[in-house]
Amino acid sequence: MFPTLGHLLSYLTGTEITLGFPMFGFVVALSFLLAAWTLVRELERMMHTGLLPRVQEKVKPPRPASFMDYALQAIVGFLLGYKLGLLISDAAFFMAHPAEAIFSIQGYWPSGIALALVFVLLRYRAEKHPAPHQPGMRTVPTGELVGNITAVAAISGIIGAKIFHNLEYPEDFLADPVGALLSQGGLTFYGGLIFGTVAVTWFVWNKGLNPVRVADATAPGLMLAYAVGRIGCQLSGDGDWGIVNRWPKPAFLQWLPDWMWAFTYPHNVAEEGVPIPGCSGPFCMELPEPVFPTPIYETCAGLLLFSVLWSLRTRLRRPGLMFSVYLMFNGFERFWIEKIRVNSVYHIAGLEVTQAEIISTFLFLTGLAGLFLTRKYQSVLERLHKKNNSNFNPN
């Protein structure tokens, strides 16, 4: 396993590289970038074909910088310089434990003060030499719009993913609240999906766009991001593995590497299992028995479903239909992978179910209902969009 990016680079290059950036975080960031790329493509297509309007906004005249503007620039510059200064004062600590370094009180005062002065001077220079201003309206570039959507989805999604994970494992949160919130792993996809959907819906509605159409545009990217994110789970060993697998590999799967059938996740970032003989320091644990590497299965399923959604995107033109199909695909895949996956179990009405089974069932049924409702209320959705767009007054 590769708990950090440094572990992976060391393995690939055969040299010792000390870089403590979390592998899981790196892959999650990559998944957001890929989702943003697909969203740019889809929004451009929808705007070009008239399914979505171009977003217009007023060009605001520049206002004089206030004391608070300068103070904010100084604070941001100081914090950034104070933390990055650890690369000067204690580079080994920062490279080996970047998350711990960022959230600690350690830093380097001289670089903090220097960068604060630079930020203030840059703001002063911009004030003395303002950019040309032409009043009126401007068309918001698709890339800028997608960047804002991605930022809203990322922030709200990570918050939701953390909340849902801690709801699933409340005993771990109560034992160490700070550690649970700042840990490298511990993200529940469905929490991120729910929080992200609500936040993005609010954002695009206020931009005068039809949230249902935008949801359709996000569907392929969400599936792609899910598939890529699971690669991070597999590479880091964050605990999202399967149940113990004692079955021998079937004859028709002999061509697969053994680790794709059963794996003990040595050096996993969750540090679960038993000590590895001869290993000292962090990340020296592995599972006592091999388990199903379910992140790999979900990556394969996610990539397959993404390719299906991508091929259907120009054919499913009814508002909400693409997102309904995505919900069905996502719910179906996740429900069945739960059968061989390790998860916290709830006892409801005499049944043992996981949080993901409950949510995936709800999502599948919601998507199934959407197949019919989007057809029945297609005219209502279109009128709602036109009304929102006509009432939209950018400011």
Secondary structure as UniProt FT lines:
FT   HELIX           5..13
FT   HELIX           23..49
FT   STRAND          56..59
FT   HELIX           67..84
FT   HELIX           86..89
FT   HELIX           91..96
FT   HELIX           98..103
FT   HELIX           109..128
FT   STRAND          136..139
FT   HELIX           142..168
FT   HELIX           170..175
FT   HELIX           177..182
FT   HELIX           189..206
FT   TURN            207..208
FT   HELIX           211..236
FT   HELIX           251..253
FT   TURN            254..255
FT   HELIX           258..260
FT   TURN            266..267
FT   TURN            269..270
FT   STRAND          274..275
FT   TURN            277..278
FT   STRAND          285..286
FT   HELIX           294..312
FT   TURN            313..315
FT   TURN            319..320
FT   HELIX           321..337
FT   HELIX           338..340
FT   STRAND          345..348
FT   TURN            349..350
FT   STRAND          351..354
FT   HELIX           355..376
FT   HELIX           378..391
//
